[in-house]
């Protein structure tokens, strides 16, 4: 796999680690509230739901990490394609149902990484 594709996958993975941290541990902080446009009361009311979403983002990050470190290139490619595809679908759904920003922040980078992976694999 090309270095550019590897970097793209790693960046998508790191983005999802960051989202995990924001949603699971930092949901009620001013930074998370600003990013997700939540009042303190709204953040408190949705804390458990956000932590659940953060956990799912962690699974996506873990799958991408697995794809980056797997010793068999064919399996690594399949893992990266699967988990990048899952990120694209989650981003498309979130972009449609929650905010168009999710499409640009989540689906577009993952789709770019997916194309890079497919053309370098």
N, C-alpha and C positions, 0 to 999 in steps of 0.2 A: 504494500500500500504506500502511496506517496506521502511525503512529509506533510504536504498541505492538507490532505484528507485526514491524516492523523491529528493534526493541530485542530482542524475543524471539529472533529468528533470530541476531542478533549475540551474544547471551548463549550460545546453544547453540554457535555457532562458537568463542567464547572458551573455553568449557568443553573443547572438543576440542583446542584449542591447548594448554591446560593439561595435558590427559591425554597429549598427544604429548610434552610436556616431561618429565612424570613417567615415562613408559614408555621413552622413547628416551635421555634424558640423566641422569635422576635416580633411576633404578630402584633402585640400591643405597643410596641415602641413607636416613637414619632416617625422614624424612617419607614417602617413597614406600613404604618397608617397612611403616610403620604403616598407611597408607591401604589397601594391598593385602594386609596381614597376611602378610608374608613375613619369615622370618629372614634374616640376612645370607647364610647358606649357600644358602637357597632362592632369594634374589634373585640371587646369583651364578650359580646353576645355570640360571636362567630369563632371564638378561639378554638373550640374542639373541632369544628368543621375544617378550619384552616390547618390545624395540625394533621388531620387526616389527609388533606390535599398535599401537605408537605411530605408525608410519608410516601405517597405515590410518586412524587417527584424524586424522592430518594431511591425508589426502586428503578426509575428510569436512569438515574445517574449511575447506580450500581451496575445495571446491565450494560451501559456504555463503557464503564470501566472494565468490566469483564471482557467486552469485545476488544478493548485496547490491549489487554495483557494476555489474552489467550494465546498459548504457544502454537496452536495449529492455525495457519492462515485462513484456511477454508471455513473453519468454525468461527474464527474471529470475524470474518466478513459477514457470515450469517447473523451473528449476534448484533453487529453494528447496524446491519440493514433492518433487522427486526426492531431494535430499540429506537433507532432514528425514525423509523416509520411510525412507531407508537407516539413519539414526541410530535411528529407532524400532525397526526390525527388528533391528539390532545390539543394542540395549538389551533387547529382548524375549528374544532368544536368550541373551545374557549373563545376564539375570535368571533364566532357566530353568536354564541349565547351570552357572553359576558362583556367583552370589549374587543374592538378591532385591534387594539394595541397588542393583545395576546398573539394575534396572527403574526405581527411584525417582530415581536420579542421572542416568540417560541417556535412557531411553525416555519417561518422563513429561514432562520439560521439552521434548523434541523434539516429542512429540505435541501438547502445548499450543501450541507455536510453529506447528506445522503447521495446527492448527485456526484460529489467528489469521490466518495467511497465507491460508488458503482462504476465510475469511469476509471478508477485506479486499481480496482480489484480485478 
